[in-house]
């Protein structure tokens, strides 16, 4: 049951929505906490979901302007998550499931400041979400708290003990479900475990343009590539027992060779290695190269749950 979050007039009278909204969420969903490295990302429902909160004033022409940081959106990937758009005079929050637009953001690069430029058009004929260089999307049916409640009500996923090969298989299957070409090192392909995911085909070669680090990239555990193209979308290293530092070094070589590569670099490991990842990524070499701004940490349960949602298998 959703608590009474106010009725009539503006939802945010006399208060800054960016400050007030997290408090209202906590009144309904229990304790929430801010995720490190961001002023706008929250985990709620005891880790059941994530919410990215953005606020804008209303400008001429009934338009709002939002900047969505690419590094913040990366932290929503693989989680039940929403983007909450707030503005003055609003009677209900606009809450958009991130999964609905994840592929859209994947088709365009962020602006030079690392943010995706987004507007909400407040038209009497229907509210529209505009994503720069991607287009407009109707979001009229996305007002209210229901989307957030649905996420928190999702049953927790029971995750089996996963091996390196099984996590590698799941990551490849996620890429295939998202309509990407998938690269897995040829030496690893015979070890992929089809008991945990639907079979997918592996791309025969890596894209042209990475000759300087070809020997490095071909050893990356999983690479997602635009269907039939040379656009690298994401690279994943599964650090099951190997040092996280080695995966970061491999990513750094690729990043330095192709600094304009707009791709996710993902270290995938169990939760116990999160703090190690943070310490290693804070090394000056990764800060100065910019890899620290593009690299994410993903836990095994997120990979497992992500595949389950995409495959529609109702993982329990």
C-alpha positions in Angstrom: 0.0 0.0 0.0 1.4 3.4 -1.0 1.4 5.9 1.7 -0.4 9.2 1.3 2.2 11.4 -0.4 0.1 14.5 -0.6 -2.9 15.6 -2.7 -4.0 18.7 -4.4 -1.9 21.6 -5.6 1.8 21.3 -6.2 3.6 18.2 -4.9 6.6 20.4 -4.0 5.1 23.6 -2.6 7.7 25.7 -0.7 10.4 23.1 -0.9 13.2 22.1 -3.3 12.0 18.8 -4.8 15.6 17.5 -5.1 15.9 17.7 -1.3 12.3 16.8 -0.4 11.7 13.9 -2.8 14.1 11.4 -1.1 12.4 12.0 2.2 9.0 11.2 0.7 10.4 8.0 -0.9 11.7 6.9 2.5 8.3 7.5 4.1 6.8 4.9 1.7 9.6 2.4 1.0 11.6 2.5 4.2 15.3 3.4 4.6 17.1 4.6 1.6 20.7 5.6 1.1 22.7 7.6 -1.4 25.1 5.7 -3.6 28.7 6.8 -3.4 30.0 9.1 -6.2 26.7 10.7 -7.0 24.4 13.3 -5.4 21.3 12.0 -7.1 21.4 8.2 -7.0 19.6 6.3 -4.2 19.1 2.7 -3.3 15.7 1.9 -1.7 13.6 -1.0 -0.4 16.7 -2.6 1.2 18.4 -2.8 -2.2 15.3 -3.8 -4.1 15.6 -0.9 -6.6 17.5 2.2 -7.5 16.2 5.7 -8.2 18.0 8.5 -10.1 16.5 11.8 -9.1 16.7 14.9 -11.4 15.2 18.3 -11.0 14.6 21.2 -13.4 12.9 24.6 -13.4 10.2 25.2 -16.0 11.4 27.4 -18.8 9.7 29.2 -21.6 7.5 27.1 -23.8 6.7 24.8 -20.9 10.0 23.0 -21.2 12.3 21.5 -18.6 16.0 20.8 -19.1 17.8 17.9 -17.4 21.4 16.6 -17.6 21.7 12.8 -17.0 25.3 11.9 -16.2 26.5 8.9 -18.2 28.4 7.5 -15.2 25.2 7.7 -13.1 23.2 5.9 -15.7 25.8 3.1 -15.8 25.0 2.5 -12.1 21.4 1.7 -13.1 22.3 -1.0 -15.6 21.3 -4.4 -14.4 19.2 -3.2 -11.5 15.5 -2.6 -11.2 15.7 1.2 -11.5 13.9 4.4 -12.5 14.7 7.9 -13.4 12.5 10.4 -11.5 12.0 13.7 -13.3 10.9 16.6 -11.0 10.0 20.2 -11.6 8.2 23.1 -9.9 4.4 23.1 -9.9 4.3 19.3 -10.4 1.3 17.4 -8.9 2.8 14.0 -9.4 6.4 12.9 -10.1 7.3 11.6 -13.6 8.9 8.2 -12.9 10.3 6.4 -16.0 11.7 2.8 -15.8 15.3 3.0 -16.9 14.9 -0.4 -18.8 12.4 1.3 -21.2 15.1 3.7 -22.4 18.4 1.8 -21.8 18.8 0.9 -25.4 17.9 4.4 -26.5 20.7 5.9 -24.5 22.9 3.2 -25.9 22.4 4.6 -29.4 23.7 8.1 -28.8 26.8 9.5 -27.1 26.6 11.9 -24.2 27.6 15.6 -24.7 31.2 16.7 -24.0 30.5 17.2 -20.3 29.5 13.6 -19.9 25.8 14.2 -19.7 22.9 13.2 -21.8 20.7 16.3 -22.5 17.1 15.6 -21.9 13.9 17.7 -21.9 10.4 17.1 -20.8 7.7 18.9 -22.9 4.7 19.8 -20.8 2.0 19.9 -23.5 -1.7 19.8 -23.0 -1.9 17.0 -25.6 0.5 14.8 -23.7 3.8 15.0 -21.9 6.9 14.0 -24.0 10.4 13.0 -23.1 13.0 14.3 -25.6 16.5 12.8 -25.6 19.0 14.8 -27.7 19.9 13.1 -31.0 17.5 10.2 -30.2 14.0 11.8 -30.5 10.8 12.3 -28.5 8.9 9.7 -26.5 5.4 9.9 -25.0 5.6 9.5 -21.2 2.1 10.7 -20.3 1.3 7.4 -18.6 4.3 7.5 -16.4 3.1 10.0 -13.7 2.6 8.7 -10.2 4.2 6.3 -7.7 3.1 3.0 -9.3 6.3 2.4 -11.3 8.4 2.8 -8.1 6.1 0.5 -6.1 6.3 -2.2 -8.8 10.1 -2.2 -8.6 10.2 -2.5 -4.9 7.6 -5.3 -5.0 9.7 -7.5 -7.3 10.7 -10.7 -5.5 14.3 -11.1 -4.6 16.3 -13.3 -7.0 17.8 -16.4 -5.6 21.3 -16.6 -7.2 23.1 -19.9 -7.5 26.9 -20.3 -7.0 28.1 -19.1 -10.4 31.4 -20.1 -12.0 33.5 -17.8 -14.2 32.3 -19.5 -17.4 28.6 -19.2 -16.3 28.9 -15.5 -15.6 30.6 -15.1 -19.0 27.8 -17.0 -20.6 25.1 -14.8 -19.0 26.9 -11.6 -20.0 27.1 -12.9 -23.6 23.4 -13.8 -23.5 22.4 -10.4 -22.2 24.3 -8.8 -25.1 22.5 -11.1 -27.6 19.1 -10.3 -26.0 19.9 -6.6 -26.5 20.5 -7.4 -30.2 24.3 -6.9 -30.1 27.0 -9.0 -31.7 28.9 -10.8 -29.0 32.7 -11.5 -28.8 34.0 -14.2 -26.5 37.7 -15.3 -26.8 37.8 -18.4 -29.0 39.6 -20.4 -26.3 36.7 -19.8 -23.9 33.8 -20.7 -26.2 33.9 -24.4 -25.5 33.5 -23.7 -21.8 30.3 -21.5 -22.1 27.5 -23.1 -20.1 24.2 -23.3 -22.0 22.4 -24.6 -18.9 22.2 -21.0 -17.5 21.3 -19.1 -20.7 20.0 -19.5 -24.2 22.6 -20.3 -26.8 24.0 -17.4 -28.8 26.4 -17.1 -31.7 29.8 -15.5 -31.1 31.2 -12.9 -33.6 34.0 -14.3 -35.6 36.3 -11.2 -35.4 36.7 -8.0 -33.5 36.0 -4.6 -35.2 38.7 -2.9 -37.3 40.4 0.0 -35.6 42.0 -1.6 -32.5 45.1 -3.0 -34.1 47.4 -1.4 -31.5 45.7 -3.4 -28.8 44.3 -6.3 -30.7 46.1 -8.8 -28.5 44.6 -7.2 -25.4 41.0 -6.8 -26.7 40.7 -10.3 -28.0 41.3 -11.6 -24.4 38.5 -9.5 -22.9 35.9 -12.0 -21.5 32.9 -10.5 -23.2 32.5 -7.6 -25.7 29.2 -6.2 -27.0 29.4 -4.8 -30.5 26.7 -3.0 -32.5 24.9 -5.5 -34.8 26.8 -5.8 -38.0 28.9 -2.7 -37.2 32.3 -1.8 -35.7 30.9 0.1 -32.7 32.0 -1.3 -29.4 29.2 -0.9 -26.9 30.5 -2.6 -23.7 33.5 -4.7 -22.5 33.3 -7.0 -19.4 36.0 -8.7 -17.4 34.9 -11.4 -15.0 37.3 -11.4 -12.1 36.3 -14.6 -10.4 39.6 -15.3 -8.8 42.1 -13.3 -10.9 43.3 -9.9 -9.7 40.9 -7.0 -10.4 44.0 -4.9 -11.2 44.8 -7.0 -14.3 41.4 -6.4 -15.7 41.7 -2.6 -15.1 45.1 -2.5 -16.8 43.6 -4.3 -19.8 40.8 -1.8 -20.0 43.2 1.1 -19.5 45.3 0.0 -22.5 42.1 0.0 -24.7 40.9 3.3 -23.3 44.2 5.1 -23.9 44.3 3.7 -27.5 40.7 4.7 -28.2 39.9 7.7 -25.9 36.7 8.5 -27.9 35.3 5.0 -27.3 31.9 5.6 -25.8 31.5 2.2 -24.2 30.9 0.7 -20.8 33.9 -0.9 -19.1 32.6 -3.4 -16.6 34.4 -5.4 -13.9 32.2 -8.3 -12.8 32.9 -10.0 -9.5 31.3 -11.1 -6.2 30.2 -8.4 -3.7 33.1 -9.1 -1.4 35.5 -7.6 -4.0 33.6 -4.3 -4.4 35.9 -2.5 -1.9 39.0 -3.8 -3.7 37.6 -2.5 -7.0 37.1 0.9 -5.5 40.7 1.0 -4.1 42.3 -0.2 -7.3 40.3 2.2 -9.5 41.3 5.2 -7.3 45.0 4.7 -8.4 46.3 7.8 -10.0 47.0 6.0 -13.3 43.2 5.3 -13.8 42.2 8.7 -12.5 44.5 10.6 -14.9 43.6 8.4 -17.9 39.8 8.9 -17.3 39.1 5.2 -17.0 37.7 5.8 -13.5 34.8 7.8 -15.1 33.8 5.0 -17.5 34.4 1.8 -15.5 31.6 0.2 -13.4 31.5 -2.7 -10.9 28.8 -5.3 -11.4 28.0 -8.1 -8.9 27.0 -11.6 -10.0 23.4 -11.3 -8.7 22.9 -8.3 -11.0 24.1 -10.2 -14.0 21.8 -13.1 -13.1 18.8 -11.0 -12.5 19.4 -8.8 -15.6 19.4 -11.9 -17.8 16.3 -13.2 -16.2 14.4 -10.0 -16.8 15.5 -9.7 -20.4 14.8 -13.4 -21.2 11.4 -13.2 -19.5 12.0 -16.4 -17.7 10.7 -15.3 -14.3 13.9 -16.2 -12.4 13.2 -17.0 -8.8 
